[in-house]
Amino acid sequence: MVALVKSSLPKPPEARSPEETLAHEEFYRICEPIIRAGIRRVYQTPNGEADSDDLAQDVWAALMCALPEWKFDAAAGTLHGWVSSIASHEAWKRARGYAKHHERTLELETVEELLPADIGGLSEIERMERQEEARVVLCKLEERLPPLSDRIFKMRCCDGKSVRQIAAELGRSVYCVKKRLRRARSVLGEILRQSGLRRTH
């Protein structure tokens, strides 16, 4: 199937043989749900289905550009894994654009606090993806928290300030800061669960 799709890529649709047309239909049937799942796993589209459709088209364009060079290698992974990785990559690019207004640099320890996981042994790409994942989570958290709570959370988790430092800078009691941090972490947990990003501590 993949060989037929690859060989027919330079042809216009009307010039394809019946076998090639069927191969394209089957390729679409297999890849489309993989692409949609890859998008949903990484990026919660702010404009709903229309944005998701637009991003899926970007993924298909990237997929078709990369397909001629792709060769099946059982040791390197399946077609499913390859398509999923392209979908994830394109979704990360879109997520970075959506979250770029957050100028804070998240340290790996902060990412670990947001998305608990074993960060030892991660590749550089995986580390970057984890940081972008955390940025997207912070965008969602900002939307759901009162401004003061959001500021307190970022001062604690992004700037690394102590509870007492935050209380002194904002002119609030330590109790107030701790209470708002607890609430922020509770909302964060809800976001992680809803996004399917909650990992094992």
C-alpha positions in Angstrom: 0.0 0.0 0.0 2.7 2.5 1.0 4.8 1.7 -2.0 1.8 2.4 -4.3 1.1 5.7 -2.6 4.8 6.7 -2.8 5.1 5.8 -6.5 1.9 7.7 -7.4 2.7 10.9 -5.5 4.0 12.8 -8.6 0.9 11.9 -10.5 -2.3 14.0 -10.5 -5.3 12.1 -9.0 -6.9 11.5 -12.4 -3.7 9.8 -13.7 -3.6 7.2 -10.9 -4.4 3.6 -11.6 -7.4 2.0 -9.7 -4.9 0.2 -7.4 -3.1 3.5 -6.6 -6.4 5.2 -5.9 -7.4 2.5 -3.5 -4.0 2.7 -1.9 -4.4 6.4 -1.3 -7.9 5.9 0.2 -6.6 3.2 2.5 -3.6 5.3 3.5 -5.9 8.1 4.4 -8.2 5.8 6.3 -5.3 4.5 8.4 -3.4 7.8 8.9 -6.3 10.3 9.6 -7.2 8.9 13.1 -3.5 8.7 14.0 -3.0 12.3 13.0 -6.1 13.5 14.9 -5.0 11.5 18.0 -1.5 13.0 17.8 -2.9 16.5 17.6 -5.2 16.0 20.6 -2.4 14.5 22.7 -0.3 17.6 22.3 -2.4 20.6 21.5 -5.8 21.7 22.7 -6.9 23.8 19.8 -8.2 27.2 21.0 -10.6 27.7 18.0 -12.1 24.2 18.2 -12.7 21.9 15.2 -11.8 24.5 12.6 -8.3 24.9 14.1 -7.9 21.2 14.4 -8.8 20.7 10.7 -6.3 23.4 9.7 -3.6 21.8 11.8 -4.4 18.3 10.4 -3.9 19.7 6.8 -0.4 21.0 7.9 0.3 17.5 9.2 -0.8 15.9 5.9 1.4 18.3 4.0 4.4 17.5 6.1 3.6 13.8 5.8 3.4 13.8 2.0 6.7 15.7 1.8 8.5 13.2 4.1 6.8 10.0 2.6 9.2 9.6 -0.4 12.2 9.2 2.0 10.4 6.9 4.5 11.3 3.3 4.5 9.8 0.6 6.7 12.2 -0.5 9.4 10.8 -2.7 12.1 13.7 -1.8 14.4 13.0 2.0 14.0 9.3 1.7 14.5 6.0 1.3 12.7 4.1 3.4 10.2 1.8 4.3 13.1 4.7 5.6 15.1 6.1 7.5 12.2 2.8 9.3 11.4 2.2 10.0 15.1 5.7 11.6 15.4 5.0 13.9 12.5 1.6 14.8 13.9 3.2 15.5 17.3 5.9 17.6 15.8 3.5 19.8 13.8 1.3 20.2 16.9 4.2 21.2 19.0 5.0 23.9 16.4 1.5 25.2 16.6 1.5 25.0 20.4 4.8 27.0 20.5 3.2 29.8 18.5 0.2 29.8 20.8 2.2 29.9 23.9 5.0 32.2 22.7 3.7 35.2 24.7 5.0 33.4 27.8 8.5 34.7 28.0 9.6 32.9 31.1 12.2 30.2 30.7 11.1 27.1 32.5 13.8 25.2 34.2 13.7 21.4 34.0 12.9 21.2 37.7 9.9 23.4 37.1 8.8 21.2 34.2 9.2 18.2 36.4 7.0 19.9 39.0 4.3 20.6 36.4 4.5 17.3 34.7 6.0 14.7 37.0 8.1 12.1 35.3 11.6 10.7 35.3 13.5 13.4 33.5 16.8 11.5 33.7 18.0 10.2 30.3 15.7 12.4 28.2 17.1 13.4 24.8 17.4 17.1 24.0 14.3 17.0 21.8 12.3 15.3 24.6 13.4 17.9 27.0 12.3 20.7 24.6 9.0 19.0 24.1 8.5 18.6 27.9 9.2 22.4 28.3 6.7 23.3 25.5 4.2 20.9 27.1 4.6 22.8 30.4 4.2 26.2 28.6 0.9 25.1 27.1 -0.2 24.0 30.6 0.7 27.4 32.0 -1.4 29.1 29.3 -4.4 27.1 30.4 -3.7 27.6 34.1 -3.5 31.4 33.5 -6.9 31.4 31.9 -8.5 29.6 34.9 -6.8 31.4 37.8 -7.5 34.9 39.3 -4.6 37.3 38.3 -3.1 37.3 41.9 -3.1 33.5 42.2 -1.5 33.2 38.7 1.2 35.7 39.7 1.9 33.9 42.9 2.1 30.5 41.2 4.6 31.8 38.6 6.7 33.6 41.2 6.9 30.3 43.1 7.3 27.8 40.2 8.9 29.9 37.5 11.0 32.4 39.5 11.8 30.0 42.3 10.9 32.4 45.1 10.0 31.2 48.5 6.6 31.7 50.1 8.0 34.3 52.5 9.6 36.2 49.6 6.4 36.3 47.6 4.4 37.4 50.7 6.8 40.2 51.3 6.9 41.4 47.7 3.1 41.4 47.3 2.3 42.7 50.8 0.3 39.5 51.6 0.3 37.1 54.5 2.2 33.8 54.3 -1.2 32.1 54.9 -2.7 33.9 51.9 0.2 32.9 49.6 0.0 29.3 50.7 -3.7 29.1 50.3 -3.5 30.5 46.7 -0.7 28.1 45.9 -2.8 25.1 47.1 -5.7 26.3 44.9 -3.4 26.8 41.9 -2.0 23.3 42.3 -5.5 21.9 42.5 -6.5 23.6 39.3 -3.3 22.5 37.7 -4.1 18.9 38.6 -7.5 19.2 36.9 -5.9 20.6 33.8 -3.4 17.8 33.6 -6.1 15.1 34.1 -8.3 16.7 31.4 -5.4 16.9 29.0 -4.3 13.4 29.7 -0.9 14.6 30.8 -1.0 13.5 34.4 2.0 11.3 35.1 3.0 9.0 37.9 4.8 10.7 40.8 
